[in-house]
Amino acid sequence: SQANWLFVLLVSITMTAVMSFGILFLRMGWQADFFLIWFGDFLIGCCLSVPTGFLVVPLIRRWIDRYTE
């Protein structure tokens, strides 16, 4: 469904933004070019998290459904 597709997309992007920001901040601290560095990391993260969300989330959902029915 469209709602599920949008949910996976938005969760993947949001989690990538929060995690890449937090990890970069903890590793490097605040710097003048922080947002430029973060944005590059964020884009790379989205290239990994969005496809993973669409491939892994349905598998996990099926696995959970199978063992919780």
Secondary structure, 3 states (H helix, E strand, C coil): CHHHHHHHHHHHHHHHHHHHHHHHHHHHCCCCCHHHHHHHHHHHHHHHHHHHHHHHHHHHHHHHHHHHC
